[in-house]
Amino acid sequence: MIRGGNLSQDIGKRLDDVGLVFVDEVLAKEFSRSVAVEGDLVFTCWGTINQVGLIDERASFPRYIVSNKQMKLTVDQDKALPLFLYYFFSSPLGQHQIEMNAIGSSVPGFNLSKLRSIPVPLPPLRVQKQIVALLGSLDDKIELNRRMNETLEAMAQVIFRDWFVDFGPTRRKLEGATDPLTIMGGLVQDSERAQALADLFPAALGDDGLPEGWTFGRLEDVLELAYGKALPKGERRDGTIPVYGSGGVGGFHDTALVSGPSVIVGRKGTVGSLYWEDDDFYPIDTVFYVKSKLPMTYCYQLLQTLGLETMNTDAAVPGLNRNNAYRLEVPQPYNSKLLSEFGEIADVLRSKITANVRENRTLAATRDLLLPKLMSGEVRLSAASEAVT
């Protein structure tokens, strides 16, 4: 079932499948008129009415139920391409049309009759296809980079868990492995490099289940969770510095509070949420940010394994108590060089992620610049294609 949280004002995010709720087939038949399939657009009726979604080949499921606070638009594809209309309603012109047709006062609303009344520019299908192909190529590259980053993030977490949670190299030694490439699980292909890494891991486990010589410390021995600082929206000035709350970037400011890279941890609201930031940023008072002498990539991966999201200590307003987090047990290798080695490997992965993120910002800026100009006819397709290539 598609709800408001599955739609976005982000042009590149056509449908967010995270947090979907599901109904059985019997109930779905009762809402047959609310079934949305590939090619349908989805709009929000109440609240954030600027949200537009599209069910396309990227969607995880072949059909969805649209909730009673959303509405669907089924496109006559002999006249218009669904993706063309999605781009139109996501453009400044389309967003303005939605806002101009809003109903209600305290809570903005938008209904089917208002949607039907909006004039839509409809160039020939041939031209629509060209516009969609151009803008879609940018979105496809953004999506490819996003998925690549998910893979890189997963790789870093797999390595961390193998080394510091499952103690894989030590266990493989216990199982009789002597080849350093095997001991390191195929992580590196250079024998000398693999041997240097393998030598950092003990060959046996102690009675406490840790590799011999390792000890249990506390999170406070590894890092500091520093408090953010309040910055009301009315006091923010135009700038490029991201402002982080527990839900992620919630705006921008002209002055940073913290120099990156660092990790932001949700304190109030979305408890235990984690965000990596390469550049300078401003964490507000609903988050902590991480300070440590150890590699920040190690701290980031460690925090993902501690279940901070389950440590809510306040029933009214979800909150993460710093002292409770500090008491969490953390395995500590006897040789600190192991942490440095992990940091070097994770930093390589992180640098690739950062490059993809920055490329995506450029691609999104290009798309967002071209979108309104293409929709209004201000820019010819040939000129736009040259700008992209």
C-alpha positions as CSV (number, residue, x, y, z in Angstrom):
1,M,0.0,0.0,0.0
2,I,1.3,3.4,-1.0
3,R,1.1,6.0,1.7
4,G,2.6,9.5,2.0
5,G,5.9,8.3,3.3
6,N,6.4,6.3,0.0
7,L,6.2,9.5,-2.1
8,S,8.8,12.3,-2.3
9,Q,9.5,15.7,-3.6
10,D,12.8,14.4,-4.7
11,I,12.6,14.1,-8.5
12,G,14.9,11.1,-8.7
13,K,12.9,9.1,-6.2
14,R,9.9,8.0,-8.1
15,L,8.6,5.6,-5.5
16,D,10.1,4.7,-2.1
17,D,9.4,1.1,-1.2
18,V,10.8,1.5,2.3
19,G,8.1,1.2,5.0
20,L,5.4,-0.3,2.8
21,V,2.4,-2.0,4.5
22,F,0.7,-4.9,2.9
23,V,-2.8,-6.3,2.6
24,D,-4.0,-9.7,1.6
25,E,-5.6,-10.6,-1.8
26,V,-9.2,-10.6,-0.3
27,L,-8.9,-7.1,1.0
28,A,-7.1,-5.9,-2.1
29,K,-10.2,-7.0,-4.2
30,E,-12.3,-4.7,-2.1
31,F,-10.2,-1.8,-3.2
32,S,-9.9,-2.7,-6.9
33,R,-10.4,1.0,-7.9
34,S,-7.4,2.0,-5.8
35,V,-5.0,-0.5,-7.5
36,A,-2.1,1.2,-9.2
37,V,0.1,-0.5,-11.7
38,E,3.1,0.3,-13.9
39,G,2.5,3.6,-15.7
40,D,0.3,5.1,-13.0
41,L,1.2,8.3,-11.2
42,V,0.4,8.8,-7.5
43,F,-0.3,12.1,-5.8
44,T,-0.8,13.1,-2.2
45,C,-4.3,14.5,-1.4
46,W,-3.7,16.0,2.0
47,G,-0.6,17.5,3.7
48,T,2.5,17.5,1.5
49,I,0.5,17.8,-1.7
50,N,3.6,18.5,-3.8
51,Q,4.6,14.8,-3.6
52,V,4.4,12.9,-6.9
53,G,5.2,9.3,-7.5
54,L,5.5,7.0,-10.5
55,I,5.2,3.3,-10.7
56,D,7.6,2.2,-13.3
57,E,10.1,-0.6,-14.0
58,R,12.1,0.3,-10.9
59,A,9.2,-0.5,-8.6
60,S,9.6,-3.6,-6.5
61,F,6.0,-4.9,-7.1
62,P,3.7,-5.2,-10.1
63,R,0.8,-3.6,-8.3
64,Y,0.0,-1.4,-5.3
65,I,-3.0,-0.2,-3.4
66,V,-3.2,3.6,-3.1
67,S,-4.2,4.7,0.4
68,N,-7.2,7.0,1.0
69,K,-4.9,10.1,1.4
70,Q,-3.4,9.5,-2.1
71,M,-4.8,9.4,-5.5
72,K,-3.7,7.8,-8.8
73,L,-3.6,9.1,-12.3
74,T,-3.8,6.5,-15.1
75,V,-2.3,7.9,-18.3
76,D,-3.7,7.6,-21.8
77,Q,-0.4,6.5,-23.3
78,D,-1.6,7.2,-26.9
79,K,-1.3,10.9,-25.9
80,A,1.3,11.1,-23.1
81,L,4.1,9.1,-21.6
82,P,3.8,8.5,-17.9
83,L,7.4,9.5,-17.3
84,F,6.9,12.7,-19.2
85,L,3.9,13.6,-17.0
86,Y,5.9,12.7,-13.9
87,Y,8.7,15.1,-14.9
88,F,6.1,17.8,-15.7
89,F,4.4,17.5,-12.3
90,S,7.8,17.4,-10.6
91,S,9.0,20.5,-12.4
92,P,8.6,24.0,-10.9
93,L,5.8,24.7,-13.4
94,G,3.9,21.5,-12.4
95,Q,4.5,22.0,-8.7
96,H,3.2,25.6,-9.0
97,Q,0.1,24.3,-10.7
98,I,-0.5,21.8,-7.9
99,E,0.0,24.6,-5.3
100,M,-2.4,26.9,-7.2
101,N,-5.1,24.3,-7.1
102,A,-4.8,23.5,-3.4
103,I,-7.9,23.4,-1.3
104,G,-8.3,23.8,2.5
105,S,-6.6,26.3,4.8
106,S,-5.0,24.7,7.8
107,V,-4.1,21.4,6.0
108,P,-3.4,21.8,2.2
109,G,-5.5,19.5,0.1
110,F,-5.6,18.4,-3.6
111,N,-8.3,16.3,-5.3
112,L,-9.0,14.6,-8.6
113,S,-11.2,17.4,-10.0
114,K,-8.4,19.9,-9.4
115,L,-5.9,17.5,-10.9
116,R,-8.0,17.1,-14.0
117,S,-8.2,20.9,-14.4
118,I,-4.5,21.4,-14.7
119,P,-3.3,22.3,-18.2
120,V,-0.4,20.1,-19.3
121,P,2.0,20.8,-22.2
122,L,1.8,17.9,-24.6
123,P,4.3,18.0,-27.4
124,P,4.2,15.1,-29.9
125,L,5.0,11.7,-28.5
126,R,8.2,11.7,-30.5
127,V,9.3,14.8,-28.6
128,Q,8.1,13.5,-25.3
129,K,10.2,10.4,-25.9
130,Q,13.3,12.5,-26.6
131,I,12.8,14.6,-23.4
132,V,12.2,11.5,-21.3
133,A,15.3,9.8,-22.8
134,L,17.5,12.8,-22.0
135,L,16.2,13.4,-18.4
136,G,15.9,9.6,-17.8
137,S,19.6,9.1,-18.8
138,L,20.6,11.4,-16.0
139,D,18.2,9.7,-13.5
140,D,19.5,6.3,-14.6
141,K,23.1,7.3,-13.9
142,I,22.0,8.6,-10.5
143,E,20.2,5.4,-9.7
144,L,23.2,3.3,-10.9
145,N,25.5,5.3,-8.6
146,R,23.1,4.9,-5.7
147,R,23.0,1.2,-6.1
148,M,26.7,1.0,-6.4
149,N,27.0,2.9,-3.2
150,E,24.7,0.4,-1.5
151,T,27.0,-2.4,-2.6
152,L,30.1,-0.5,-1.4
153,E,28.4,0.2,2.0
154,A,27.5,-3.5,2.3
155,M,31.1,-4.6,1.5
156,A,32.5,-2.4,4.2
157,Q,30.0,-3.8,6.7
158,V,30.7,-7.4,5.7
159,I,34.5,-6.9,6.2
160,F,33.8,-5.2,9.6
161,R,31.6,-8.0,10.8
162,D,34.0,-10.7,9.6
163,W,36.9,-9.0,11.5
164,F,35.3,-7.6,14.6
165,V,32.0,-9.5,15.2
166,D,32.4,-13.0,13.8
167,F,36.2,-13.1,14.2
168,G,36.4,-14.8,10.8
169,P,40.2,-14.8,10.3
170,T,40.8,-16.4,13.8
171,R,38.1,-19.0,13.2
172,R,39.5,-19.9,9.8
173,K,42.9,-20.4,11.5
174,L,41.2,-22.6,14.0
175,E,39.7,-24.7,11.2
176,G,43.2,-25.3,9.9
177,A,43.6,-22.7,7.2
178,T,47.2,-21.7,6.6
179,D,47.0,-19.9,3.3
180,P,46.8,-16.2,4.1
181,L,44.4,-15.6,1.2
182,T,42.0,-18.2,2.7
183,I,42.5,-16.8,6.2
184,M,41.4,-13.4,5.0
185,G,38.4,-14.8,3.2
186,G,39.6,-13.7,-0.2
187,L,39.5,-10.0,0.8
188,V,42.9,-9.3,-0.9
189,Q,44.6,-11.2,-3.7
190,D,48.1,-10.2,-2.9
191,S,49.8,-13.0,-0.8
192,E,52.2,-10.6,1.0
193,R,49.4,-8.2,1.9
194,A,47.1,-11.1,3.0
195,Q,49.9,-12.5,5.2
196,A,50.5,-9.1,6.8
197,L,46.8,-8.9,7.7
198,A,46.5,-12.5,8.8
199,D,49.4,-12.0,11.2
200,L,47.3,-9.4,13.1
201,F,44.7,-12.0,14.1
202,P,45.3,-14.6,16.9
203,A,45.1,-18.3,16.0
204,A,42.8,-19.1,19.0
205,L,39.8,-17.9,20.9
206,G,39.8,-17.3,24.6
207,D,37.3,-18.4,27.2
208,D,35.4,-15.2,26.7
209,G,34.8,-16.0,23.0
210,L,37.2,-13.3,21.8
211,P,40.4,-13.8,19.9
212,E,43.2,-14.4,22.4
213,G,44.6,-11.2,23.7
214,W,41.5,-9.2,22.8
215,T,39.4,-7.6,25.6
216,F,35.9,-6.2,26.1
217,G,35.9,-2.4,26.4
218,R,33.1,0.1,26.3
219,L,31.9,2.4,23.5
220,E,33.2,5.4,25.5
221,D,36.7,4.0,25.1
222,V,36.3,4.2,21.3
223,L,34.5,7.5,20.6
224,E,32.7,10.5,22.0
225,L,29.1,11.3,21.2
226,A,29.2,15.1,21.2
227,Y,26.0,17.1,21.4
228,G,24.7,19.1,18.5
229,K,23.5,22.7,18.9
230,A,20.1,24.2,18.4
231,L,19.6,26.1,15.2
232,P,15.9,27.2,14.7
233,K,14.8,27.5,11.1
234,G,14.2,31.2,11.5
235,E,17.9,31.7,12.4
236,R,19.3,29.8,9.4
237,R,20.9,31.8,6.6
238,D,21.2,30.8,3.0
239,G,24.2,28.6,2.4
240,T,25.5,25.2,1.4
241,I,26.3,23.7,4.8
242,P,23.9,20.8,5.5
243,V,22.0,21.0,8.7
244,Y,21.4,17.5,10.3
245,G,18.6,16.4,12.5
246,S,17.8,12.9,13.5
247,G,15.9,12.5,10.2
248,G,18.9,13.5,8.1
249,V,19.5,16.7,6.3
250,G,16.8,19.1,7.2
251,G,18.0,22.3,5.5
252,F,21.1,24.4,4.9
253,H,23.1,27.2,6.6
254,D,26.0,29.4,5.8
255,T,28.2,28.3,8.8
256,A,29.4,24.9,9.9
257,L,29.6,23.7,13.5
258,V,31.7,20.6,12.8
259,S,34.4,19.7,10.2
260,G,33.9,16.5,8.3
261,P,34.3,13.7,8.0
262,S,32.1,12.6,10.9
263,V,29.1,10.5,11.8
264,I,25.8,11.9,12.9
265,V,23.7,9.8,15.4
266,G,20.0,10.4,16.0
267,R,19.4,11.4,19.7
268,K,15.8,12.6,19.7
269,G,13.1,11.6,17.3
270,T,14.6,9.0,15.0
271,V,16.7,7.3,17.7
272,G,19.9,5.7,16.6
273,S,19.8,6.9,13.0
274,L,23.2,7.1,11.4
275,Y,24.5,9.4,8.7
276,W,28.0,9.8,7.2
277,E,29.1,13.3,6.2
278,D,32.3,13.9,4.4
279,D,32.1,17.7,4.4
280,D,31.6,20.3,7.1
281,F,28.1,20.3,8.6
282,Y,25.8,21.6,11.3
283,P,24.3,19.1,13.7
284,I,21.3,20.4,15.7
285,D,20.3,19.5,19.2
286,T,18.4,16.3,18.2
287,V,21.6,14.5,17.3
288,F,25.1,13.6,18.5
289,Y,28.1,13.7,16.3
290,V,31.1,11.4,16.6
291,K,34.6,12.5,17.7
292,S,37.4,9.9,17.8
293,K,41.1,9.3,17.4
294,L,40.3,6.0,15.7
295,P,39.5,5.8,12.0
296,M,36.0,7.4,11.5
297,T,35.1,4.6,9.0
298,Y,35.7,2.1,11.9
299,C,33.5,4.1,14.2
300,Y,30.7,4.3,11.6
301,Q,30.7,0.5,11.0
302,L,30.9,-0.2,14.7
303,L,27.9,2.0,15.5
304,Q,25.8,0.1,12.9
305,T,26.3,-3.2,14.8
306,L,25.2,-1.9,18.3
307,G,21.4,-1.7,17.9
308,L,21.2,2.0,18.9
309,E,17.8,2.2,17.2
310,T,16.4,0.0,19.9
311,M,17.7,2.1,22.8
312,N,14.8,4.5,23.2
313,T,14.6,5.7,26.8
314,D,11.7,8.1,26.6
315,A,8.1,6.9,25.8
316,A,6.8,10.4,25.0
317,V,9.6,11.6,22.7
318,P,12.0,8.9,21.6
319,G,15.5,9.5,22.9
320,L,18.9,7.9,23.1
321,N,20.7,8.3,26.4
322,R,24.4,8.9,25.9
323,N,25.5,7.2,29.1
324,N,23.6,4.1,28.2
325,A,25.2,4.0,24.8
326,Y,28.7,4.5,26.4
327,R,28.2,1.4,28.5
328,L,27.8,-0.9,25.5
329,E,30.5,-3.5,25.3
330,V,32.9,-3.4,22.3
331,P,35.6,-6.0,21.4
332,Q,39.0,-4.4,21.4
333,P,42.0,-6.0,19.5
334,Y,45.3,-6.0,21.4
335,N,47.0,-4.7,18.3
336,S,45.7,-1.2,17.4
337,K,47.3,-1.6,13.9
338,L,44.3,-3.8,13.0
339,L,42.0,-0.8,13.4
340,S,44.3,1.2,11.1
341,E,44.3,-1.5,8.5
342,F,40.6,-1.7,8.5
343,G,40.4,2.1,8.2
344,E,42.6,2.0,5.1
345,I,40.5,-0.6,3.4
346,A,37.2,1.1,4.4
347,D,38.6,4.5,3.4
348,V,39.1,3.2,-0.2
349,L,35.5,2.1,-0.3
350,R,34.3,5.4,1.2
351,S,36.3,7.4,-1.3
352,K,34.4,5.6,-4.1
353,I,31.1,6.3,-2.3
354,T,32.0,10.0,-1.9
355,A,32.9,10.3,-5.6
356,N,29.5,8.8,-6.6
357,V,27.6,11.1,-4.2
358,R,29.3,14.1,-5.6
359,E,28.7,13.0,-9.2
360,N,25.1,12.5,-8.3
361,R,24.8,16.0,-7.0
362,T,26.1,17.3,-10.3
363,L,23.8,15.1,-12.3
364,A,20.8,16.1,-10.3
365,A,21.7,19.8,-10.6
366,T,21.9,19.4,-14.4
367,R,18.6,17.5,-14.5
368,D,16.9,20.1,-12.3
369,L,18.2,22.9,-14.4
370,L,17.1,21.4,-17.7
371,L,13.7,20.1,-16.5
372,P,11.8,23.4,-16.4
373,K,13.5,24.7,-19.5
374,L,12.6,21.6,-21.5
375,M,9.0,21.6,-20.2
376,S,8.5,25.3,-21.1
377,G,10.3,25.0,-24.5
378,E,12.9,27.6,-23.4
379,V,15.7,25.2,-24.3
380,R,15.8,23.1,-27.5
381,L,16.5,19.4,-27.2
382,S,19.6,19.6,-29.3
383,A,21.1,22.2,-27.0
384,A,20.1,20.3,-23.9
385,S,21.7,17.1,-25.3
386,E,24.9,18.9,-26.0
387,A,24.9,20.2,-22.4
388,V,24.6,16.7,-21.0
389,T,27.2,15.1,-23.2
